[in-house]
Amino acid sequence: MTDRISLRGLTLEACHGVLPPERINPQPFVVDIDLELDLSWAGASDDLSDTISYADLADRAAAVIQGPSVDLIESLADRIAGECLLDPLVEAATVTVHKPQAPIGLPVTDVAVSRSVTRVARAVIGLGANLDAPATRLADAVRRLAALDGITALALSPMVVTEPVGGPEQPAYHNAVLIVNTRLTPRNLLVALRDVEAVHARTREVRWGPRTLDLDLICYSDPSCGEARSNDPELTLPHPRAHERAFVLVPWQLADPYDASAAAMWTDLWASSEHTEGAAPESLTRDVATRFGVRAGPEWPTWMAETALVRTW
């Protein structure tokens, strides 16, 4: 990411420092902020909602500076940087706090510290394909996604095979779930998914029709903003139908057996199914998955299967 918004020289008096007089007598603090984000959306729309309000950014930083006293400007920089990441458009922030009158006993013109933070969000991506060597296409999609700047692949489910749900008559699907850490915002992550689909000539002419590659953003969350929620028709989060789809929930649980959201959805799906009764079993075996039309698929290529990324079944 090369786009930046910078705020320079925000100067306010406050009481921060280790020494008792610093907690009583205000002194100047100067703050510089650099935000990394994608400005192409704002450039195209000319809409403030697609970028950062400079006034709001300054107000939030000022509230931290003039808030509770801290001993260290390192702590002050960290708090301001954390405030910057509360804006869901920000991918990374660098905050520099200057304390020009720091009492160090020697003539200096300035003392400053810089703190850089990067958004680390967790995203669950559903993969599907049922045309033209689907297993090979899924493997290529995982390779491309894992290589993208701003994405770190964490876990990959085994590949499964499922029958189509809705739509015209078509071949069976190969499905999987990839879990990643990312600094990308949900909107930019979706763009990255669409770019990988485009490599495989994905078209959207028939709803629920056959496809060379389908990449769905199932859910997105990060420690700063929590779980992302969106009603945008182009990006609905969490995915509105994931809880109904065994071809999503089975590989999702195989990729991360400890994910509470996936486990809760699976329990609900089990309870609502006409093919099951009683409590959902603790172990998601192949026999259990078969009740929902999900069966084991081909193995991932050797170069993938030998990594810690791929989960076993």
C-alpha positions as CSV (number, residue, x, y, z in Angstrom):
1,M,0.0,0.0,0.0
2,T,1.5,3.3,-1.1
3,D,-1.4,5.7,-0.5
4,R,-1.1,7.9,2.6
5,I,-2.9,10.5,4.6
6,S,-0.6,12.6,6.8
7,L,-1.3,15.0,9.6
8,R,1.6,17.0,10.8
9,G,2.3,19.3,13.7
10,L,-0.8,18.7,15.9
11,T,0.4,20.8,18.9
12,L,-1.3,20.7,22.3
13,E,-0.3,21.3,25.9
14,A,-0.7,18.4,28.3
15,C,0.7,16.8,31.4
16,H,2.6,13.6,30.6
17,G,5.9,12.5,32.1
18,V,7.7,10.5,34.8
19,L,8.6,13.4,37.0
20,P,6.1,14.9,39.4
21,P,6.3,18.5,38.0
22,E,5.4,17.1,34.5
23,R,2.1,15.9,35.9
24,I,1.3,19.4,37.2
25,N,2.8,21.8,34.7
26,P,1.5,21.5,31.1
27,Q,4.1,21.4,28.3
28,P,3.8,21.2,24.5
29,F,3.5,17.9,22.7
30,V,3.6,17.7,18.9
31,V,2.1,14.7,17.0
32,D,2.6,13.6,13.4
33,I,0.3,10.9,12.0
34,D,0.7,8.9,8.8
35,L,-2.1,6.6,7.7
36,E,-1.9,3.9,5.0
37,L,-5.1,3.2,3.2
38,D,-6.5,2.8,-0.3
39,L,-7.4,6.2,-1.7
40,S,-8.5,5.0,-5.1
41,W,-12.1,4.7,-3.9
42,A,-12.2,8.3,-2.7
43,G,-10.4,9.4,-5.9
44,A,-13.1,7.8,-8.0
45,S,-16.2,8.7,-5.9
46,D,-15.2,12.2,-4.5
47,D,-17.1,11.0,-1.4
48,L,-15.9,11.7,2.1
49,S,-17.3,8.3,3.3
50,D,-14.6,6.6,1.2
51,T,-11.7,8.3,3.0
52,I,-10.7,9.8,6.4
53,S,-12.1,13.0,7.9
54,Y,-8.9,15.0,8.8
55,A,-10.9,17.0,11.4
56,D,-12.2,13.8,13.0
57,L,-8.7,12.3,13.0
58,A,-7.2,15.4,14.7
59,D,-10.0,15.5,17.3
60,R,-9.5,11.8,18.2
61,A,-5.8,12.3,18.6
62,A,-6.3,15.4,20.6
63,A,-8.6,13.5,23.0
64,V,-5.8,11.1,23.7
65,I,-3.2,13.8,24.1
66,Q,-5.3,15.7,26.6
67,G,-6.7,12.6,28.2
68,P,-5.3,10.7,31.3
69,S,-1.6,11.3,32.0
70,V,1.0,8.7,31.1
71,D,4.6,8.4,32.1
72,L,6.0,7.7,28.6
73,I,5.5,9.3,25.2
74,E,5.9,5.7,23.9
75,S,2.6,4.9,25.6
76,L,1.0,8.1,24.2
77,A,2.1,7.2,20.7
78,D,0.7,3.6,21.2
79,R,-2.7,4.9,22.3
80,I,-3.0,7.3,19.4
81,A,-2.0,4.6,16.9
82,G,-4.6,2.3,18.4
83,E,-7.2,5.0,17.9
84,C,-6.2,5.3,14.3
85,L,-6.9,1.6,13.7
86,L,-10.5,2.1,14.9
87,D,-11.3,3.5,11.5
88,P,-12.0,0.5,9.3
89,L,-10.5,2.1,6.2
90,V,-7.0,2.3,7.8
91,E,-4.6,-0.5,7.1
92,A,-1.6,0.8,9.0
93,A,-0.6,3.9,11.0
94,T,2.6,5.5,12.2
95,V,2.4,8.0,15.0
96,T,5.3,10.2,16.1
97,V,5.1,12.1,19.4
98,H,7.5,14.9,19.9
99,K,8.3,16.3,23.4
100,P,10.5,19.3,22.7
101,Q,10.7,20.4,26.3
102,A,11.6,17.0,27.7
103,P,13.6,17.6,31.0
104,I,16.8,15.6,30.1
105,G,19.3,18.1,31.5
106,L,21.2,18.7,28.2
107,P,20.5,21.1,25.3
108,V,18.4,19.3,22.6
109,T,15.9,20.7,20.2
110,D,13.5,17.7,20.3
111,V,12.8,14.3,21.7
112,A,10.5,12.0,19.7
113,V,9.3,8.4,19.4
114,S,7.5,6.7,16.6
115,R,5.0,3.8,16.8
116,S,3.9,1.9,13.8
117,V,0.9,-0.5,13.9
118,T,-0.7,-2.6,11.1
119,R,-4.2,-4.0,11.1
120,V,-4.2,-7.8,11.6
121,A,-7.7,-9.0,10.7
122,R,-8.8,-12.6,10.4
123,A,-10.8,-13.6,7.4
124,V,-12.5,-16.8,6.3
125,I,-12.6,-17.4,2.6
126,G,-14.8,-20.1,1.0
127,L,-13.5,-21.6,-2.3
128,G,-15.5,-23.6,-4.9
129,A,-15.2,-24.8,-8.5
130,N,-16.9,-27.3,-10.7
131,L,-15.6,-26.7,-14.2
132,D,-12.4,-27.5,-16.0
133,A,-10.1,-29.3,-13.5
134,P,-11.7,-27.8,-10.3
135,A,-9.1,-29.3,-7.9
136,T,-6.3,-27.7,-9.9
137,R,-8.1,-24.3,-9.9
138,L,-8.6,-24.4,-6.1
139,A,-4.9,-25.1,-5.6
140,D,-3.9,-22.3,-7.9
141,A,-6.3,-19.9,-6.1
142,V,-4.8,-20.7,-2.7
143,R,-1.3,-20.2,-4.1
144,R,-2.2,-16.8,-5.6
145,L,-4.0,-15.6,-2.4
146,A,-1.2,-16.7,-0.1
147,A,1.3,-14.8,-2.3
148,L,-0.6,-11.5,-2.2
149,D,0.9,-8.6,-0.2
150,G,-1.1,-8.0,2.9
151,I,-2.3,-11.6,3.2
152,T,-0.9,-14.4,5.4
153,A,-2.4,-17.8,5.0
154,L,-3.1,-19.5,8.3
155,A,-5.0,-22.7,7.7
156,L,-6.5,-24.6,4.7
157,S,-9.2,-27.3,5.0
158,P,-9.0,-30.6,3.2
159,M,-10.7,-30.4,-0.1
160,V,-14.3,-31.8,-0.2
161,V,-16.8,-32.7,-2.9
162,T,-20.4,-31.6,-2.7
163,E,-23.5,-31.7,-4.9
164,P,-24.7,-28.3,-6.3
165,V,-27.3,-26.4,-4.3
166,G,-29.8,-24.6,-6.4
167,G,-29.3,-23.4,-10.0
168,P,-29.3,-25.5,-13.2
169,E,-28.0,-29.1,-13.6
170,Q,-24.3,-29.0,-13.3
171,P,-21.2,-31.1,-12.1
172,A,-20.4,-31.6,-8.5
173,Y,-18.3,-29.0,-6.7
174,H,-14.9,-29.1,-5.1
175,N,-14.9,-26.9,-2.0
176,A,-12.5,-25.8,0.7
177,V,-12.0,-23.0,3.2
178,L,-8.9,-20.9,3.6
179,I,-8.3,-18.8,6.8
180,V,-6.0,-15.8,6.6
181,N,-4.7,-12.9,8.5
182,T,-4.8,-9.7,6.5
183,R,-4.2,-6.0,6.7
184,L,-6.6,-5.4,3.8
185,T,-10.0,-3.9,4.5
186,P,-13.0,-6.1,3.6
187,R,-13.6,-4.2,0.5
188,N,-10.1,-4.4,-0.7
189,L,-9.9,-8.1,0.2
190,L,-13.0,-8.7,-1.9
191,V,-11.3,-6.9,-4.8
192,A,-8.3,-9.3,-4.4
193,L,-10.7,-12.3,-4.5
194,R,-12.3,-11.0,-7.6
195,D,-8.9,-10.5,-9.3
196,V,-8.0,-14.1,-8.6
197,E,-11.4,-15.2,-10.0
198,A,-10.8,-13.2,-13.1
199,V,-7.5,-15.1,-13.7
200,H,-9.8,-18.2,-14.0
201,A,-12.3,-16.4,-16.3
202,R,-15.1,-16.5,-13.8
203,T,-18.4,-15.2,-15.1
204,R,-21.6,-14.4,-13.3
205,E,-24.2,-14.9,-16.0
206,V,-26.3,-17.5,-14.2
207,R,-27.1,-17.3,-10.5
208,W,-25.9,-20.4,-8.7
209,G,-24.6,-21.6,-12.1
210,P,-21.5,-23.6,-12.8
211,R,-18.2,-21.8,-12.3
212,T,-14.5,-22.1,-12.9
213,L,-13.8,-20.5,-9.5
214,D,-15.8,-19.0,-6.7
215,L,-14.2,-17.1,-3.8
216,D,-16.5,-15.9,-1.1
217,L,-15.6,-13.8,1.9
218,I,-17.5,-15.6,4.7
219,C,-16.5,-13.4,7.6
220,Y,-14.0,-10.8,8.7
221,S,-13.0,-9.6,12.1
222,D,-10.1,-7.8,13.9
223,P,-9.3,-6.8,17.5
224,S,-9.8,-3.1,16.8
225,C,-13.2,-3.1,15.2
226,G,-14.6,-6.5,16.0
227,E,-16.6,-8.5,13.5
228,A,-17.3,-6.6,10.3
229,R,-20.9,-6.2,9.4
230,S,-22.1,-4.9,6.0
231,N,-25.5,-4.9,4.2
232,D,-23.9,-3.7,1.0
233,P,-25.3,-6.0,-1.8
234,E,-21.8,-6.2,-3.2
235,L,-20.3,-7.2,0.2
236,T,-22.6,-8.6,2.8
237,L,-20.9,-9.6,6.0
238,P,-21.0,-12.0,7.6
239,H,-22.0,-14.1,4.5
240,P,-25.8,-14.3,4.7
241,R,-26.1,-18.0,3.8
242,A,-23.0,-19.6,5.3
243,H,-25.0,-21.0,8.2
244,E,-27.2,-23.0,5.8
245,R,-24.3,-24.5,3.7
246,A,-22.6,-27.7,4.8
247,F,-20.1,-27.2,2.0
248,V,-18.9,-24.1,3.9
249,L,-19.4,-25.2,7.5
250,V,-17.7,-28.7,7.2
251,P,-14.4,-27.4,5.6
252,W,-14.5,-24.3,7.9
253,Q,-14.6,-26.5,11.0
254,L,-11.9,-28.8,9.5
255,A,-9.7,-25.7,8.9
256,D,-10.3,-24.4,12.4
257,P,-12.0,-26.8,14.9
258,Y,-11.9,-24.1,17.6
259,D,-13.8,-21.4,15.7
260,A,-16.8,-20.7,17.9
261,S,-18.9,-19.2,15.0
262,A,-18.4,-22.2,12.8
263,A,-19.2,-24.6,15.6
264,A,-22.4,-22.7,16.5
265,M,-23.6,-22.6,12.9
266,W,-22.8,-26.3,12.6
267,T,-24.8,-27.1,15.7
268,D,-27.8,-25.2,14.4
269,L,-27.6,-26.9,11.0
270,W,-27.5,-30.3,12.7
271,A,-30.5,-29.4,14.8
272,S,-32.5,-28.2,11.8
273,S,-31.7,-31.1,9.5
274,E,-34.3,-33.8,8.9
275,H,-31.5,-36.4,8.6
276,T,-30.2,-36.0,12.2
277,E,-31.5,-36.2,15.7
278,G,-30.0,-35.6,19.2
279,A,-26.9,-33.5,19.8
280,A,-24.3,-33.0,17.2
281,P,-21.3,-35.3,17.6
282,E,-18.2,-33.8,19.0
283,S,-16.1,-35.2,16.2
284,L,-16.7,-34.1,12.6
285,T,-16.0,-37.5,10.9
286,R,-16.3,-38.3,7.2
287,D,-19.4,-40.4,8.0
288,V,-21.1,-37.4,9.7
289,A,-20.3,-35.0,6.9
290,T,-21.7,-37.5,4.4
291,R,-25.1,-37.0,5.9
292,F,-25.0,-33.5,4.6
293,G,-23.8,-34.4,1.1
294,V,-20.2,-33.6,1.9
295,R,-17.6,-36.2,1.0
296,A,-13.8,-36.2,1.0
297,G,-12.2,-34.8,-2.1
298,P,-8.8,-35.2,-3.7
299,E,-5.6,-34.5,-1.9
300,W,-4.0,-31.1,-2.3
301,P,-0.9,-31.1,-4.4
302,T,2.2,-32.4,-2.6
303,W,3.9,-29.0,-2.4
304,M,0.8,-27.8,-0.4
305,A,0.0,-30.9,1.6
306,E,3.5,-31.0,3.1
307,T,3.1,-27.6,4.7
308,A,1.6,-26.8,8.1
309,L,-1.1,-24.8,6.2
310,V,-3.2,-27.8,5.2
311,R,-5.3,-29.4,7.9
312,T,-6.0,-33.2,7.8
313,W,-9.2,-35.0,8.1
